[in-house]
């Protein structure tokens, strides 16, 4: 009987410790979520910091004053299967006066519009978050997620930045880059 009681106390202690760990992780996780940070954004001991100190805490909470932007990619065309997902290398440049961030009330993301000929199709396309905020005249490279349209055919993907809830840069005077896509 005594050994059962000791065993019960040990399980109880283990449960309390697990509960404390879970609570700590929830609190830390909420703090990171609320500040727009993710657990993986902190460098491991001995690693270099990937975000410049001047961009720490940069968020986009108001409409940008201009929707200029430059998008470069080495990919000019793709052949994909219906619904296939891939990534393409993209370099983004912020020539405007406002910082860009994928955090905040109206974040900046990368995406694309789907065109058949010159007609734009209304389809929801995946967003790719900026790996770090971009101050004016800064550039960043990323792997952009692309999902092929479901219906086979020839399409144009018009790459563009988006200020969520505000506008697509390409619809507000911003430059876009087109990629030809043949969906099999």
Rosetta silent file (secondary structure, phi, psi, omega in degrees, C-alpha in Angstrom):
SEQUENCE: XXXXXXXXXXXXXXXXXXXXXXXXXXXXXXXXXXXXXXXXXXXXXXXXXXXXXXXXXXXXXXXXXXXXXXXXXXXXXXXXXXXXXXXXXXXXXXXXXXXXXXXXXXXXXXXXXXXXXXXXXXXXXXXXXXXXXXXXXXXXXXXXXXXXXXXXXXXXXXXXXXXXXXXXXXXXXXXXXXXXXXXX
SCORE:     score description
SCORE:     0.000 S_00000001
   1 L     0.000  -43.820 -179.698    0.000    0.000    0.000 S_00000001
   2 H   -60.862  -42.466 -179.854    2.746    2.387    0.895 S_00000001
   3 H   -64.480  -32.378  177.055    4.506    1.866   -2.446 S_00000001
   4 H   -65.657  -39.571  179.762    1.219    2.618   -4.261 S_00000001
   5 H   -66.493  -42.067  178.106    0.931    5.926   -2.380 S_00000001
   6 H   -62.639  -42.526  179.033    4.510    6.862   -3.240 S_00000001
   7 H   -62.064  -42.194  179.356    3.842    5.922   -6.870 S_00000001
   8 H   -62.808  -41.886  179.452    0.676    8.070   -6.855 S_00000001
   9 H   -65.163  -39.060  179.182    2.566   11.049   -5.470 S_00000001
  10 H   -65.258  -41.797  176.907    5.226   10.702   -8.119 S_00000001
  11 H   -64.003  -38.664  178.824    2.648   10.641  -10.922 S_00000001
  12 H   -63.460  -43.626  178.725    0.939   13.638   -9.337 S_00000001
  13 H   -63.433  -41.335  178.531    4.235   15.511   -9.182 S_00000001
  14 H   -61.840  -43.486  178.654    4.960   14.638  -12.792 S_00000001
  15 H   -60.981  -41.635  179.408    1.526   15.933  -13.828 S_00000001
  16 H   -63.653  -42.631  179.647    2.134   19.219  -11.979 S_00000001
  17 H   -63.984  -44.968  178.031    5.525   19.667  -13.639 S_00000001
  18 H   -60.328  -42.291  179.772    4.040   18.905  -17.073 S_00000001
  19 H   -61.780  -40.513  178.561    1.217   21.374  -16.411 S_00000001
  20 H   -64.881  -41.583  179.653    3.752   24.082  -15.476 S_00000001
  21 H   -64.212  -45.103  179.213    5.765   23.421  -18.621 S_00000001
  22 H   -61.509  -45.800  179.649    2.655   23.550  -20.805 S_00000001
  23 H   -60.921  -43.700  178.885    1.486   26.775  -19.133 S_00000001
  24 H   -60.928  -44.818 -179.769    4.938   28.359  -19.576 S_00000001
  25 H   -65.123  -37.913  177.459    4.991   27.365  -23.260 S_00000001
  26 H   -64.295  -44.852  179.950    1.474   28.746  -23.786 S_00000001
  27 H   -64.047  -46.550  178.490    2.422   32.055  -22.145 S_00000001
  28 H   -63.616  -42.777  179.653    5.670   32.315  -24.122 S_00000001
  29 H   -62.343  -41.245  178.583    3.912   31.274  -27.320 S_00000001
  30 H   -64.616  -41.587  178.744    1.190   33.876  -26.802 S_00000001
  31 H   -60.416  -41.215  178.923    3.804   36.547  -26.194 S_00000001
  32 H   -68.684  -40.207  179.261    5.561   35.619  -29.424 S_00000001
  33 H   -63.232  -46.201 -176.221    2.249   35.498  -31.324 S_00000001
  34 H   -64.431  -28.368 -179.774    1.141   38.868  -29.968 S_00000001
  35 L   -96.243    2.060  178.736    4.412   40.506  -31.019 S_00000001
  36 L    80.212   12.677  179.566    4.456   38.866  -34.443 S_00000001
  37 L   -98.076  158.686  173.299    7.473   36.727  -33.597 S_00000001
  38 L  -121.854  159.755 -177.121    7.805   33.013  -34.010 S_00000001
  39 H   -58.269  -36.746 -175.955    9.792   30.606  -31.934 S_00000001
  40 H   -76.195   -6.080 -176.545   12.144   29.902  -34.824 S_00000001
  41 H   -78.791  -18.599  179.355   13.034   33.582  -35.298 S_00000001
  42 L   -80.475  132.402 -179.626   15.421   33.691  -32.349 S_00000001
  43 L   -70.063  145.568  176.046   18.942   32.676  -33.294 S_00000001
  44 L   -72.409  157.878  178.423   20.377   29.615  -31.598 S_00000001
  45 L   -53.736  132.022  179.033   23.430   30.175  -29.401 S_00000001
  46 L    90.226  -11.762  179.046   26.406   30.834  -31.641 S_00000001
  47 L   -89.099  153.782  175.974   24.267   31.732  -34.694 S_00000001
  48 L   -76.781  148.209  176.052   24.253   35.160  -36.293 S_00000001
  49 L   -72.899  131.019 -175.898   21.145   37.278  -35.911 S_00000001
  50 L   -90.282  -19.898 -179.741   19.247   37.241  -39.225 S_00000001
  51 L  -102.774  127.838  179.430   17.110   40.345  -38.650 S_00000001
  52 L   -61.759  140.931 -178.226   18.842   43.688  -38.631 S_00000001
  53 H   -55.597  -33.761 -177.781   18.406   45.485  -35.286 S_00000001
  54 H   -70.355  -13.528  179.194   16.810   48.504  -37.001 S_00000001
  55 H  -101.077   -4.439  179.340   13.930   46.301  -38.277 S_00000001
  56 L   -61.961  129.667  178.043   13.116   44.665  -34.945 S_00000001
  57 L    81.950    3.261  179.055    9.534   45.490  -33.997 S_00000001
  58 L   -73.407  126.095  176.392    8.613   46.968  -37.414 S_00000001
  59 L  -131.499  160.953  177.220    4.936   46.335  -38.183 S_00000001
  60 L  -110.749  102.745 -177.911    2.564   47.621  -40.864 S_00000001
  61 L  -108.854   -7.612 -178.906   -0.482   49.119  -39.144 S_00000001
  62 L  -133.858  163.272  178.217   -1.492   51.782  -41.682 S_00000001
  63 L   -61.489  136.411  176.704   -1.986   52.074  -45.433 S_00000001
  64 L   -64.812  152.858  178.825    1.266   52.581  -47.332 S_00000001
  65 L   -80.754  -20.214  177.469    1.785   55.987  -48.932 S_00000001
  66 L  -149.473  153.043 -177.999    2.868   54.361  -52.212 S_00000001
  67 L  -114.496   35.865  174.964    2.610   50.888  -53.721 S_00000001
  68 L   -74.862  151.552  177.329    5.875   50.879  -55.642 S_00000001
  69 L  -178.535  153.132  178.494    7.895   47.709  -55.496 S_00000001
  70 E  -121.682  133.318  179.596   10.243   45.637  -57.601 S_00000001
  71 E  -124.506  122.746  178.511    9.947   41.860  -58.022 S_00000001
  72 E  -123.219  142.311  173.458   12.673   39.866  -59.740 S_00000001
  73 L  -148.941  151.111  176.280   12.884   36.142  -60.456 S_00000001
  74 L   -83.381  -12.155 -178.526   15.021   33.976  -62.690 S_00000001
  75 L   -83.947  124.044  178.978   11.945   31.861  -63.511 S_00000001
  76 L  -107.820  -25.751  178.163   10.260   32.931  -66.746 S_00000001
  77 E  -153.117  156.815  179.637    7.987   29.919  -67.310 S_00000001
  78 E  -137.165  148.813  168.258    6.775   26.793  -65.525 S_00000001
  79 E  -120.894  119.065 -175.492    5.164   23.532  -66.541 S_00000001
  80 E  -131.960  159.165  172.553    3.094   22.090  -63.712 S_00000001
  81 L   -83.772  155.874  178.266    0.454   19.455  -63.126 S_00000001
  82 L   -52.223  123.877  177.765   -3.036   20.566  -62.171 S_00000001
  83 L    77.062    1.010 -178.438   -3.005   21.674  -58.506 S_00000001
  84 L   -66.994  143.185  177.757    0.741   21.054  -58.112 S_00000001
  85 E  -107.755  137.566  176.709    2.585   23.141  -55.518 S_00000001
  86 E  -146.543  176.652  172.519    6.101   24.452  -56.050 S_00000001
  87 E  -127.550  152.536  175.864    8.298   27.347  -54.962 S_00000001
  88 E  -129.606  146.986  177.241   10.219   29.855  -57.036 S_00000001
  89 E   -76.547  133.155 -178.249   13.093   32.123  -55.977 S_00000001
  90 E  -136.346  141.635  171.923   12.041   35.770  -55.819 S_00000001
  91 E  -116.358  127.813 -178.910   13.859   38.954  -54.840 S_00000001
  92 E  -109.945  140.764  177.711   11.734   41.842  -53.567 S_00000001
  93 E  -128.783  132.583  179.455   12.878   45.467  -53.383 S_00000001
  94 E  -101.334   98.465  179.461   11.175   48.247  -51.418 S_00000001
  95 L   -88.399   -5.226 -174.901   11.838   51.562  -53.251 S_00000001
  96 L   -84.631  179.391 -177.529    9.156   53.474  -51.318 S_00000001
  97 L   -84.323  -11.927 -175.227    9.343   55.612  -48.185 S_00000001
  98 L  -102.693  143.118  173.626    7.435   53.172  -45.922 S_00000001
  99 L   -71.063  150.601  175.734    8.773   50.021  -44.274 S_00000001
 100 E  -109.151  137.655  175.983    7.126   46.711  -45.259 S_00000001
 101 L  -146.713  145.248  174.696    6.325   44.056  -42.697 S_00000001
 102 L   -86.840    9.891  174.598    4.252   40.863  -42.710 S_00000001
 103 L  -113.590  152.244  176.991    3.223   41.756  -39.137 S_00000001
 104 L   120.543 -176.558 -176.896    0.642   44.317  -38.117 S_00000001
 105 L   -70.915  -34.128  179.549   -2.975   45.259  -38.810 S_00000001
 106 L  -131.894   73.450 -173.169   -2.490   45.501  -42.605 S_00000001
 107 L   -67.319  160.631  176.411    0.557   43.323  -43.344 S_00000001
 108 E  -101.641  128.570  177.888    2.513   43.172  -46.585 S_00000001
 109 E  -132.584  169.666  175.644    2.731   39.764  -48.271 S_00000001
 110 E  -107.526  140.068  175.864    3.828   38.350  -51.606 S_00000001
 111 E  -158.456 -157.902  179.603    1.381   36.577  -53.919 S_00000001
 112 E  -156.954  156.445  173.915    0.223   36.472  -57.537 S_00000001
 113 E  -104.341  150.275  179.463   -2.850   36.949  -59.716 S_00000001
 114 E  -105.399  126.384  178.784   -3.925   34.331  -62.275 S_00000001
 115 E  -121.560  142.440  170.180   -4.635   35.517  -65.823 S_00000001
 116 E  -114.903  110.112 -170.755   -6.003   33.702  -68.857 S_00000001
 117 L    66.541 -124.544  177.297   -4.940   35.882  -71.763 S_00000001
 118 L  -103.092    2.254 -177.522   -5.515   39.394  -70.458 S_00000001
 119 E   -92.391  124.144  179.501   -8.442   38.424  -68.218 S_00000001
 120 E   -82.440  129.440  177.780   -7.735   38.174  -64.504 S_00000001
 121 E   -90.104  140.103  177.605   -9.404   35.239  -62.760 S_00000001
 122 L   -88.642   93.814  176.559  -10.736   35.737  -59.262 S_00000001
 123 L  -133.857  144.769  176.917   -9.056   32.942  -57.374 S_00000001
 124 L   -76.384  127.704 -179.593   -7.517   32.957  -53.927 S_00000001
 125 L  -115.702  151.502 -177.110   -3.778   32.490  -54.218 S_00000001
 126 L   -65.763  148.615  176.660   -1.343   31.564  -51.444 S_00000001
 127 L  -101.228  144.987  172.897    0.511   34.315  -49.609 S_00000001
 128 E  -116.788  124.824 -179.701    4.207   34.192  -48.806 S_00000001
 129 E   -76.368  150.813  173.948    5.293   36.174  -45.769 S_00000001
 130 L   -68.976  138.469  179.816    8.357   38.365  -45.824 S_00000001
 131 L   -69.959  -18.594  177.433   11.208   36.675  -43.944 S_00000001
 132 L  -162.279  160.368  175.816   11.945   40.011  -42.234 S_00000001
 133 L   -63.415  150.144  177.830   10.715   43.602  -42.444 S_00000001
 134 E  -115.140  117.300  173.883   12.031   45.677  -45.349 S_00000001
 135 L   -78.720  166.648  177.296   13.004   49.262  -44.720 S_00000001
 136 L   -53.291  138.125  178.697   13.039   51.730  -47.647 S_00000001
 137 L    67.249   20.901  174.180   15.621   50.813  -50.307 S_00000001
 138 E  -105.131  157.422  177.006   16.160   47.304  -48.889 S_00000001
 139 E  -127.944  158.488  176.501   15.798   43.987  -50.717 S_00000001
 140 E  -149.310  146.357  175.410   15.146   40.432  -49.590 S_00000001
 141 E  -106.646  146.185  179.054   15.112   37.056  -51.321 S_00000001
 142 E  -152.395  166.045  173.737   12.569   34.361  -50.564 S_00000001
 143 E   -99.872  111.307 -176.126   11.074   31.146  -51.922 S_00000001
 144 E   -88.725  134.460  179.016    7.543   32.021  -53.048 S_00000001
 145 E   -79.343  130.853  178.251    4.818   29.375  -52.917 S_00000001
 146 E  -126.954  132.004  175.577    3.041   28.755  -56.214 S_00000001
 147 E  -119.726  123.405 -178.806    0.007   26.475  -56.678 S_00000001
 148 L   -65.511  144.494  174.026   -0.956   25.576  -60.249 S_00000001
 149 L   -56.553  155.258 -176.633   -4.564   26.239  -61.287 S_00000001
 150 L   -73.850  -29.330 -176.399   -6.850   23.196  -61.115 S_00000001
 151 L   -95.962  126.930  177.725   -7.897   23.344  -64.772 S_00000001
 152 L   -58.124  147.836  179.295   -5.258   22.456  -67.415 S_00000001
 153 E   155.080 -174.503  178.898   -4.337   25.266  -69.785 S_00000001
 154 E  -104.939  130.414 -175.537   -1.971   28.155  -70.368 S_00000001
 155 E  -132.931  163.468  168.982   -1.896   30.890  -67.742 S_00000001
 156 E  -117.087  129.197  172.087    0.017   33.977  -66.726 S_00000001
 157 E  -100.904  118.055 -179.464    0.910   34.375  -63.066 S_00000001
 158 E   -97.399  103.681 -178.216    1.280   38.086  -62.304 S_00000001
 159 E   -70.511  136.438 -177.570    3.574   38.358  -59.280 S_00000001
 160 E  -157.500  151.979  168.908    2.684   41.192  -56.923 S_00000001
 161 E   -81.846  156.979  179.755    3.009   42.420  -53.383 S_00000001
 162 E  -133.929  133.967  166.197   -0.239   42.760  -51.419 S_00000001
 163 E  -100.736  106.136 -173.067   -1.161   45.007  -48.516 S_00000001
 164 L   -54.328  132.749  179.301   -3.770   42.780  -46.933 S_00000001
 165 L    78.389   -3.971 -178.604   -7.169   44.427  -46.615 S_00000001
 166 L  -116.900  -69.608 -177.121   -5.983   47.419  -48.683 S_00000001
 167 E  -169.065  161.433  166.892   -4.836   46.572  -52.237 S_00000001
 168 E   -83.459  136.364  179.370   -2.641   44.566  -54.547 S_00000001
 169 H   -56.410  -41.790 -177.638    0.385   46.661  -55.517 S_00000001
 170 H   -62.307  -25.091  178.594   -0.187   45.785  -59.195 S_00000001
 171 H   -88.169   -5.421 -177.669   -3.700   47.310  -58.974 S_00000001
 172 H  -125.421   33.945  175.387   -2.368   50.543  -57.463 S_00000001
 173 L    92.442   -3.099  179.703    0.419   51.468  -59.852 S_00000001
 174 L   -78.095  154.429  178.835    3.036   48.994  -58.625 S_00000001
 175 L   -74.550  153.027  176.616    5.174   46.962  -60.994 S_00000001
 176 L  -133.268  160.207  175.815    4.486   43.281  -61.539 S_00000001
 177 E  -121.628  132.377 -178.950    6.439   40.397  -62.998 S_00000001
 178 E  -102.371  142.094  173.839    4.716   37.804  -65.194 S_00000001
 179 E  -125.061  131.761  176.451    5.477   34.097  -65.394 S_00000001
 180 E   -82.328  134.685 -179.731    3.993   31.866  -68.100 S_00000001
 181 E  -129.718  128.172  175.419    2.534   28.628  -66.738 S_00000001
 182 E  -107.081  111.772 -178.785    1.495   25.593  -68.733 S_00000001
 183 E   -98.121  121.923 -178.443   -0.766   23.406  -66.586 S_00000001
 184 L   -95.287    0.000    0.000   -1.027   19.803  -67.778 S_00000001
